[in-house]
Amino acid sequence: MKLKVLFNIVGKILILEAAVLLFPLLVSIIYREPVINKLSFLITMGLLLVFGFALNIIRSKDIRLRAREGFAIVAISWILISIFGALPLTISKCIPNYFDAIFEITSGFTTTGASVVTDISALSHSMLFWRAFSHWLGGMGVLVLILAFIPESKDGSAVHIIRAESTGPQVGKLVSKVKVSSRILYIIYFSITFIEFLLLLVGPDKDIKVLESLILSFSTAGTGGFSVLGTSISTYSSYTQYVLAIFMVIFSINFTLYYFIIIGKWKEALKSEELRWYLIIILSSIVIILSSVYNLYSTFEEAFRHTFFQISSIISTTGFASTDFANTWPTIAKCVLILLMFCGSCAGSTGGGLKISRVAILIKNSLRKVQKMINPRRTEVVKFEKDILDDTVVESTQNFFIIYMLIIASATLLISFLNRETDILSNFTGVLSCISNVGPAFGKIGSFGDFSFYSNFSKVIFSIIMITGRLEIFPILTLFLPNAWRKK
């Protein structure tokens, strides 16, 4: 392990976090909040700068990275930005319990959207902004942002960081240089976020101001789900709900497709097999759920709107709620939503979950095995995006799924042991929600529920699960492998 390179990049990440804290500090100044709020950001910024520059004192001439350095850098960085990012919430006494603050900001950076705050209206403007802004930063990736500015090694080895932080099994560079790829991704990301912000601002909800539109846009862009209201999105107009639902789908599609569209490769983008799978799953879910809930609402439009919104929210792993689906919808509708929590969004998007590409590969491989059993002499291959997948790709997808399910099972058992008074539905869907970075769940953690009733230790476990899910398991596992820390 090249520790000097690791320290240098992690130090830069801490300095970057100090810089982005200027934005919530500015919000605190604009809204003339108490001095303690401003001090909470300034103190945190000071600590981040001290540690960040300290890690950059000893520089390494060899800035080439291997896969294990990429995994370790990403894992350590995400843990540290959560530890430091929670400080403003605790210092300002908006969330006095530091374990709660860790949970809250980890949920923010990982774009989970789960919360321990029972009264969101009690949070200050700057803290509401900081929670949602962490969604936006974590959605595309904090390290992807820093890669847009730091020097790049000639061999392009920084791509290991993108692969470790980005979502899905097929991650690479859009263009030859990682720095240029990072900038392209963030330009697309910023542009779509700005369009959504404008559409929300000019909508019929006259009470929505600039800050609220920003918060909702950040939460949608990062597919996070933090709102400014305890009732999530249920009190907003149908226009706002449709805008959010559409943009949740937009942000949960592979950003590489948007790049293809920009450079004129429309046909290549529209031929994406993963996109077809994604849209088919959404349409199928709409038909099933709408047929079971249409009688719960006064008009067909209202039933369709809530159905489309909740499906978009869950499959994109955003976690907004426009209606109390956890308590009012029938069992079949809830089952579909739980399955969508597993599936998640497309690879290369800001969403979480298994990813549609993995689901497609797993299904195709299962069908291949069945065909092989029926006709052992028949040669079967797994194709995805018109390419024949190598057996190592299929095997790695299977391994990911197995580890994913083992984590869910183990964490559910542990949480159930630590919280014996909590029902299994809450514990299971809570764990699933955290590892898939969805936010809401079922049981006590319903449509508008929170995780506040869990013990401090349980909240730490949930926080680790959220980071593990956001980084897709392997970067976190790297930290516990002795071989990864050897010099060679």
C-alpha angles and dihedrals in degrees: 000000000000098000097180092058090045092051093046095053094041088050090053090051091054091049089050090052089052089053096050090051086072089077098060088040088057090050089052090052094047092051092043094234123180118289091248090066092054091044091052090061095041094050091048091048090051093051092047092051093048094051093038096054091041090059090051097052094092109050128195122223091205105070096168114127133209126204093264092053089049092052094045094047092051095045095047093043093053092048092049097045088053093048093050095035090061093059098082090053092053099037091051088048090232085124104014096183107081092206089057090048091050090052092047098050093039087054086050099050093041089049091235098130095205111143142197093196111110095186110038092175088067092065118098123246092253093051092048088051093047092051093051094040089056086059091055093047094046095043098072093022134269093234092048086060094050091047088062089068112025121090113270126222116243093243092058092235091150086084085084088070092052090048092049094049102034122084129248137029097278111061127147144127123305090209134011097275123062092212092056091045090053092050093048091051093050094045090054090043094050093045095053091045091052092050091052091047091055093047091052092046095054094043127113093262096100092183092064107101130187095273094048091048089051093050093049091046093050091048093049095043092052090040085234109129107215109149133184092239133065088227091058109213100336096105097050124099123269088251092059092045092052091048092051093045093051094047092047087061092044093053092046093060121093108274090216087073091059089052090053090051092050093053091046101259094128095148093052091051095047092048092061108132092204090055090052091050090048095051092044091053091049094048093045091050091050091053094048098044096039091053089055101043105034091098092056093069133060096237136028090237092057092049091048093047095052091043093050092043096051094044090050090046096049101039091046087047090231096127103209116149125212094175139016094267094158094063106025107037121089123254095259091057092049091049091054091050092050090052089050088053087060095045099049124173137310125299114262093030131107092255130099138215128087090311125241093255091059092046090052093048092048092050093046092048092049090052089048091054091050091050089049091052091051094045112019093184094055117103112226128182134186114239125192127172087000091299126115105238119229115240090244090061092050091046093049090051090052091047091050091051093048093050090044091055093043090054091050092049095044095044092047090053092047094047090047091052093049094045105037094166092060120092122246093242091060093046097045097044090040091057091043090049092051098046091044090044092232105133111209122061138168136279112030089351093063132155093299098018131115142208096245094114093064121097122259092252090051090052090054089052091049089049092053090048091052092053091044091053095045092051091041098245105276100081090055092045089053090066090063098047112096092203091061091063097053116113094238 
